[in-house]
Each structure stands twice: as C-alpha cells, then as structure tokens.
Amino acid sequence: MCAVQPLPLPFAQFVPHHERYDSPTICHLTPGNEITDDLLKSCASLFNTNYGIWGSTAGTLSQFTKPGEPVRLTSSRLRAQCVSSPEKTLLVTCFRTTPTLGNQLIGHAFASDPADHNSVGWVTQLVVDKSVRKRYIATQLLQTLKFHSLFASVKAVGLVSSHPAACNALAKYASANFYEIDLTFIRDHAEGILASSSISYLKAAQLKGSVFQADCDNGALSSVFTSFYVDHAGPLEALEQYKAKGQWGLGDLLDGHEFLVIFPVVPMSPIANTL
C-alpha cells in the first residue's frame, strides 16, 4: 500500500446540516504506518473519557476493573490492539474547530482488513465524544474510510459493539436497511472473520444468539460473549429508542455481550477511489 498523507475532508460532504451544529468539523484519514504516538495518545484520551464505565459485575474480572469507574486504555495498548498490522490499518479522526480551543478531537475510528485476501473491512474501535453524539459523527467517520484504496475492494464490513448507534452507522456505510439485516450472511461468515482478527478478545469471542444457537431463547440474535462487562445503561436506552421506531434487527443486549454485525457491500469502482 502506498504511503498517503492524512486527507482533510470537508464536514459538509458527509453530514447534513443540523441546527445543533455550532462549529465546523473536519476528518483526517491516516494510514496505519503514519499513526504517531501523539495521535494515539489523543485517541486513548478520547476513549478514556467517553467510552463508558465498568458495569456492576466487572469486579470479577480483575482488581483493575472496578464497577462505576471509566474503562481505560493506554496508548501502547491501543496500538497493540488496533494497529498491530499497520499496512492493513486506517485511522479516521474527526476534529471540531472552535475559536477558543482550536482543533478538538471529537471522534475516531480504527479499521482494518484482517483477511489475507483483502475482502473484509473491520471496524476495530469507534468512539465519539459524548457532547456531540446524535450528530452523525460516527457516520462521517465510517464513510471517510471509503476514500482509501484499502477499503475499495472489500466485500463485507463488520464490527462488534455494545452500542446500537455504532451498528447503525455501519449499516449506513453498507447502504443497508437495519431492520432487514441478512442474518444468514452473518451466520455464514462470522466465525471465519473473527478467527482472522488481530484483536485477541475478538479472536476468542464466543458467538451467541439464535443466529448461531438453535436452543437460544434469551432474546439475543447476533452477539458475541466477550466478558467485557461495561455498563450498558446508555446502550440499552438507545436500543429501546431504535426498537420503538421499528429500526432494530439484532435482538437484545446481554451483560458481558456485544452485538455482532456484518454487512455485504459492493466493491467500489477504481475510478471512484481517490487514493
């Protein structure tokens, strides 16, 4: 993969005008081999202050996972988890520009192609600042991935997340109807994709839900058990809103589990790819 300078993209290209926007926003696309330690430190800081808190049963994992405390990640661990294969990794960062604070990081997305045959685009981490959620930032982050050759030939995109908004943003990437998810596609490809993941907890994750288990009756459809006991209060509130609108197709969210979603996509034309 050729080296490419981070690409600034105009805010208005992906995110429609919204009356709650008060500052211009810009995205940068950075290939894995150009991700600096300083940039990773900024991403780790965003994660630590916005990802979530440990749930009530997290104390059973280790002495460092205390219920109610923020889930934290060091920049070195972030590099190990999300940039272990730099040549197959992309980082999209979203900045808000204000007169007083300058450029403020408000969102990031790490993504990679874990397969050897360049066919799967996998979102390894997606974080948005709590102060700017419900403003299409997650959608903008993922759409920006389409501007790099690494994602031009993928035939499927996927992620594991406890938050319905992240799953919905991926559906928009794939131009899919989220309430009509192809569960058969997920069932047929999930095991192989997770097995090729460079993230240890995903590689070892157990497939759960009625898509994978004939005797499952707990309301889960497509999930993985990761033993990641993060508090689900926020995600469950969002889940009820999606369900109330008839816009949900992945079933219930159980403690220690995350949703698993994989969408087929049509590879982009070489002409449409700009990098």
VEXKOLTOR-680232 format. One record per atom (N, C-alpha, C): residue in three letters; x, y, z. Coordinates in steps of 0.05 Angstrom, whole numbers, plus 5000, padded with zeros to 4 digits. Atoms other than C-alpha are relative to their C-alpha. Layout:
BEGIN
AlaXYZ
...
This chain:
BEGIN
Met501749765000
Met500050005000
Met501850255000
Cys498449765002
Cys502850684981
Cys499550185024
Ala500349814978
Ala504151205034
Ala498350234991
Val501849795007
Val498851735036
Val499950205023
Gln500249804979
Gln498652385074
Gln497150015010
Pro502749984989
Pro492652485121
Pro498450184983
Leu501749865019
Leu486952725078
Leu497850165015
Pro502249854988
Pro482553305104
Pro497649994982
Leu502550015015
Leu475353225082
Leu498150215011
Pro501949804991
Pro470053775086
Pro497749885016
Phe502150094983
Phe464953695140
Phe497449954985
Ala502650015014
Ala459053825094
Ala499849774980
Gln500150225020
Gln460953245048
Gln498449765009
Phe501450244990
Phe458052705093
Phe497750065019
Val501949944979
Val454053045148
Val498150224992
Pro501949795008
Pro447553415131
Pro499950225020
His500249784982
His446354095160
His498049945023
His501750054977
His443454065230
His500150255018
Glu500249754985
Glu441154645273
Glu501750005026
Arg498450014976
Arg445154385333
Arg503050034995
Tyr497249975006
Tyr451854445297
Tyr500750305005
Asp499149734995
Asp455655055322
Asp502950054993
Ser497249975008
Ser462754925298
Ser500649834976
Pro499350165024
Pro465854685233
Pro501649755009
Thr498850254994
Thr468353965233
Thr501549894976
Ile498450105022
Ile473653625192
Ile501149725007
Cys499050274996
Cys476052905184
Cys502849974987
His497450075011
His483152645172
His500249704998
Leu499650285005
Leu484751965143
Leu503049945001
Thr497150064996
Thr491451675167
Thr500549704997
Pro499250295002
Pro494551015143
Pro501549915025
Gly498850104975
Gly497050565198
Gly502950065004
Asn497249954997
Asn504350665184
Asn500750295004
Glu499549724995
Glu503551415194
Glu498750095026
Ile501349934974
Ile499851395261
Ile502250055021
Thr497949934981
Thr504351755310
Thr499249945029
Asp500550054972
Asp504951645385
Asp498250225011
Asp501649784990
Asp502052335398
Asp497049974992
Leu502750035009
Leu495952185356
Leu498649775015
Leu501150224984
Leu494951525393
Leu499350095028
Lys500649904973
Lys495351885459
Lys497450165001
Ser502549855002
Ser489852355437
Ser497649814998
Cys502250195004
Cys485551765415
Cys499549855026
Ala500350144975
Ala486851405481
Ala498650185020
Ser501349814982
Ser484752035519
Ser497150024994
Leu502849995008
Leu478352075479
Leu498549755009
Phe501250254992
Phe476951345493
Phe499550005031
Asn500250024971
Asn478251405568
Asn497950185012
Thr501949814989
Thr473551995577
Thr497249974988
Asn502550015013
Asn467951775531
Asn498949714994
Tyr500950275008
Tyr467651015520
Tyr497849905019
Gly502050104981
Gly463950825584
Gly501349935026
Ile499150084973
Ile464450565655
Ile499649705003
Trp500350294995
Trp465249865682
Trp497349945014
Gly502550084988
Gly458849505700
Gly500249885027
Ser500150104972
Ser456749205766
Ser501549745005
Thr498650264997
Thr459948525753
Thr502850014990
Ala497349985011
Ala466448795725
Ala502249935020
Gly498050054979
Gly469948705792
Gly500949715000
Thr499250285000
Thr470147955780
Thr502249944980
Leu498050045021
Leu474948045721
Leu502850035011
Ser497449954988
Ser480848345758
Ser499850235020
Gln500049794980
Gln482848835812
Gln500050284987
Phe499949745013
Phe483449385760
Phe497450084987
Thr502649945012
Thr476349345734
Thr497950045022
Lys501849934978
Lys472149695787
Lys497450124990
Pro502649905009
Pro464649805777
Pro499850305004
Gly500549714999
Gly462950525762
Gly502450174991
Glu497749855009
Glu469950725741
Glu500349994970
Pro499850005029
Pro471650925670
Pro501749774989
Val498450205014
Val474150395622
Val502450154988
Arg497649855010
Arg481350605606
Arg501749824983
Leu498250135019
Leu486350435553
Leu502450174995
Thr497549855005
Thr493650645547
Thr500550024970
Ser499449975029
Ser496350895480
Ser501549764990
Ser498450235008
Ser501150305478
Ser498249764995
Arg501950225004
Arg495449805487
Arg498250054976
Leu501649935023
Leu491350185436
Leu501549934974
Arg498550075024
Arg496950095385
Arg500149704997
Ala499950295002
Ala497549355402
Ala497449884990
Gln502750115007
Gln490049245394
Gln499250084972
Cys501249895024
Cys488449685335
Cys501950064977
Val498049945021
Val494949795296
Val502149784999
Ser498150225000
Ser498249115301
Ser501049944972
Ser499250045028
Ser498449075225
Ser499750274986
Pro500249735011
Pro499949795203
Pro499350014970
Glu500550005029
Glu499849625129
Glu497149944993
Lys502850075005
Lys492649395136
Lys498150165018
Thr501549854980
Thr490249935184
Thr499650294991
Leu500649725005
Leu486850605176
Leu498950135026
Leu501149854978
Leu485251135228
Leu498650254989
Val501449765007
Val479951665216
Val499550165026
Thr500449824977
Thr479852255265
Thr498350234991
Cys501849775005
Cys474552795269
Cys500650225020
Phe499449774983
Phe476153485296
Phe497950214998
Arg501749774999
Arg471754055317
Arg501750255004
Thr498449754998
Thr474654755307
Thr498450225014
Thr501349784985
Thr472955295358
Thr502050235003
Pro498249784997
Pro475855995367
Pro501749995025
Thr498650014974
Thr477855855439
Thr501749765003
Leu498550254995
Leu480155125437
Leu501649914976
Gly498650095024
Gly482655065366
Gly498849744990
Asn500950265010
Asn482254355337
Asn499749815023
Gln500650194978
Gln478953885387
Gln499149734988
Leu500750275009
Leu478753135374
Leu497349925012
Ile502650074990
Ile471452915379
Ile499149724992
Gly500750275008
Gly471552235347
Gly502249864985
His498050155016
His475851685318
His498949724994
Ala500750275008
Ala475151025282
Ala502549864990
Phe497850175010
Phe480450495274
Phe498749784983
Ala501150215017
Ala479249995218
Ala502349864986
Ser497950165013
Ser483049445184
Ser498749794982
Asp500850235016
Asp482648875135
Asp501549765012
Pro498650224986
Pro484148255178
Pro500649764982
Ala499650245017
Ala483847765120
Ala502350034981
Asp497749995018
Asp489547585074
Asp499250074972
His500849955027
His485347665012
His498650264996
Asn501049725003
Asn483248395023
Asn497150014994
Ser502850015006
Ser475848255026
Ser498250105023
Val501649934977
Val473548475096
Val501050265012
Gly499349754986
Gly473449175125
Gly498949985028
Trp500950044972
Trp473149115201
Trp500550255016
Val499749774983
Val471949705248
Val500849895028
Thr499050114975
Thr476149545309
Thr499450185024
Gln500949834978
Gln474350155350
Gln498750254989
Leu501549765008
Leu469350725343
Leu499250155025
Val500649844976
Val468951285395
Val499250284991
Val500949725005
Val465151945394
Val499650145026
Asp500349834976
Asp465452495446
Asp497150025008
Lys502850004990
Lys459152475489
Lys498650274994
Ser501349745004
Ser457953225477
Ser499050044972
Val500849965028
Val456953135402
Val498749754988
Arg501450245010
Arg453152475397
Arg497350074988
Lys502549965015
Lys446952415353
Lys500350234980
Arg499449795020
Arg450252895304
Arg501449884975
Tyr498950135024
Tyr452452395250
Tyr503049985000
Ile497150015000
Ile459652405273
Ile501049714994
Ala499250285005
Ala460151635274
Ala499649934971
Thr500550055028
Thr457051615205
Thr502250124983
Gln497949865015
Gln462052125179
Gln502749855002
Leu497450144996
Leu467951745209
Leu500149754982
Leu500050255016
Leu465951085175
Leu499950064970
Gln500249935029
Gln464151405108
Gln502750084989
Thr497449915009
Thr471151705105
Thr501849774992
Leu498350235007
Leu474151005101
Leu499849944970
Lys500350065029
Lys471450955030
Lys502050144982
Phe498149845016
Phe476651455008
Phe502849884999
His497450125001
His482350975016
His499949734985
Ser499950245016
Ser484450404970
Ser499749755016
Leu500250244983
Leu484649915028
Leu497249915002
Phe502850074997
Phe477149935032
Phe498549994973
Ala501349995026
Ala475749984958
Ala499149734990
Ser500750275010
Ser475549234946
Ser498749825020
Val501250174980
Val472348985009
Val497249914991
Lys502650115007
Lys466248545000
Lys498249985025
Ala501650004975
Ala463948585073
Ala501250185020
Val499049834978
Val464449055132
Val498649915025
Gly501150094976
Gly463348895204
Gly501250135025
Leu499049904974
Leu464249085277
Leu498649855022
Val501150104975
Val462948855348
Val499750235018
Ser500449774983
Ser459849375393
Ser497649965017
Ser502350014983
Ser455149445451
Ser498150234995
His501849765005
His452250105424
His498649984974
Pro501550015025
Pro446650085373
Pro500750214980
Ala499349795019
Ala448850745343
Ala502449934983
Ala497750095016
Ala455450445321
Ala499149804979
Cys501050205019
Cys451749865288
Cys498450154978
Asn501649855019
Asn447050365254
Asn501850154981
Ala498249855017
Ala452850775228
Ala501349814979
Leu498950205019
Leu455750145196
Leu498049934979
Ala502250065019
Ala449049995164
Ala499950224978
Lys500049785019
Lys449350685131
Lys502449974981
Tyr497750045018
Tyr456350525105
Tyr499349804978
Ala500750215019
Ala453549905072
Ala497550054985
Ser502649945013
Ser447150245048
Ser498049785005
Ala501850224992
Ala443249715086
Ala497750105017
Asn502249954982
Asn436449725119
Asn500549855026
Phe499250134975
Phe438049595192
Phe497949815011
Tyr502250174990
Tyr431249285206
Tyr499749754982
Glu500150235018
Glu432348785149
Glu502849884996
Ile497350105001
Ile439248515166
Ile500149724989
Asp499650275011
Asp441647905128
Asp501449835021
Leu498850154979
Leu442647455188
Leu501349744990
Thr498750235012
Thr444346865144
Thr502950064991
Phe497449915008
Phe450247255117
Phe501950015024
Ile498449994975
Ile452647385188
Ile500749725009
Arg499650284991
Arg451846655207
Arg502249864983
Asp498250145017
Asp455746415147
Asp502950105001
His497449895002
His461646885154
His501350095026
Ala499149904975
Ala462347085227
Ala502549855011
Glu497950164988
Glu466746515251
Glu502750044986
Gly497549965015
Gly471946585196
Gly501150285003
Ile499049724997
Ile472347345202
Ile501250045027
Leu498949964973
Leu473247345277
Leu502649845005
Ala497650164997
Ala478346785273
Ala502550144988
Ser497849865013
Ser482647235228
Ser500650275013
Ser499649744987
Ser482247835275
Ser502650015015
Ser497549964985
Ser488648115304
Ser499550085029
Ile500749934972
Ile484948315368
Ile499349755015
Ser500150254986
Ser485647765419
Ser497249945011
Tyr502550064987
Tyr478947845454
Tyr497849954979
Leu501950075022
Leu475247825387
Leu500649724989
Lys499250275010
Lys479147215363
Lys498949785019
Ala500950204981
Ala477046855427
Ala497050035007
Ala502849954993
Ala469947125429
Ala498249774992
Gln501950215005
Gln464146635433
Gln497650114985
Leu502449925015
Leu458646705381
Leu497549925015
Lys502450054984
Lys451946765416
Lys497550114986
Gly502549915012
Gly444646875398
Gly498849784982
Ser501550205016
Ser439346495358
Ser501149964972
Val498850035026
Val443246615294
Val502049775000
Phe497950204997
Phe448646145320
Phe499249765018
Gln500750214981
Gln445045735374
Gln497049934996
Ala502850095005
Ala438745335358
Ala498350015025
Asp501650014975
Asp436645305431
Asp500050265015
Cys499849744986
Cys437646045447
Cys497250125003
Asp502649884995
Asp431546365479
Asp500250245018
Asn499649774983
Asn434446965515
Asn499650274986
Gly500549755014
Gly432647485462
Gly502250094983
Ala497749925016
Ala439547535432
Ala499949874972
Leu500050105027
Leu440147455356
Leu502949964990
Ser497350025009
Ser447247615335
Ser501850155019
Ser498349884980
Ser452147745391
Ser502549835004
Val497650154991
Val458947545418
Val500350045030
Phe499449984972
Phe460647405490
Phe503050065003
Thr497249914998
Thr467047795504
Thr501050025029
Ser499449974972
Ser466847805580
Ser500950295006
Phe499449714997
Phe467448565572
Phe497650135014
Tyr502349924984
Tyr462848775629
Tyr499950315003
Val500449724999
Val461949505611
Val497150065006
Asp502749934994
Asp455849865637
Asp498350054975
His501649985024
His450149815587
His497650195003
Ala502249824997
Ala445550365613
Ala499550174976
Gly500349845023
Gly446850825555
Gly499249854975
Pro500750165024
Pro446750295500
Pro497149895002
Leu502750124998
Leu440349985528
Leu497850224996
Glu501949785005
Glu436850665528
Glu499850064970
Ala500049965029
Ala438950765455
Ala498649774986
Leu501350245012
Leu436650055439
Leu497050025001
Glu502949974997
Glu429650195465
Glu498950204980
Gln500949805020
Gln429250805420
Gln499949894972
Tyr499950125026
Tyr431250415359
Tyr497749804997
Lys502250195001
Lys426249865376
Lys497350134997
Ala502549865001
Ala420650365387
Ala499450114972
Lys500349905027
Lys421850625316
Lys499949774979
Gly499950235018
Gly422049925287
Gly502549994983
Gln497549985015
Gln429250035266
Gln502249825012
Trp498050174987
Trp432749455301
Trp499749714991
Gly500250285009
Gly434448755277
Gly502149815011
Leu497950174989
Leu439848475322
Leu499349885027
Gly500850134975
Gly435848265383
Gly500950165025
Asp499449874975
Asp437448415456
Asp503050005007
Leu497349974991
Leu443848625490
Leu500349885028
Leu499650134974
Leu446148175548
Leu502550095013
Asp497749924985
Asp451148315602
Asp502549844991
Gly497650135009
Gly458248165580
Gly500149934971
His500250065029
His456048125507
His500150264984
Glu500249785019
Glu456548585447
Glu498749904974
Phe501250075026
Phe452748605382
Phe502149934980
Leu498350075022
Leu455948285322
Leu498450054974
Val501449945024
Val454048575255
Val502050004976
Ile498450025025
Ile456848425185
Ile498250054977
Phe501649935024
Phe454148725121
Phe501649934974
Pro498750025026
Pro455748525049
Pro500050284987
Val499849755014
Val458049115007
Val501049954971
Val499050025028
Val459349224933
Val502750154998
Pro497449865002
Pro466749374920
Pro499850254983
Met500149755014
Met467950084898
Met501449994973
Ser498649985026
Ser469850264827
Ser502750135004
Pro497449874998
Pro477250424818
Pro500050294993
Ile500249715008
Ile475151084787
Ile499050165024
Ala501149864977
Ala471251264850
Ala502050035022
Asn498050004979
Asn477151114895
Asn502150224994
Thr498349765005
Thr481351744903
Thr502949965010
Leu497350034989
Leu487551454938
Leu501349754990
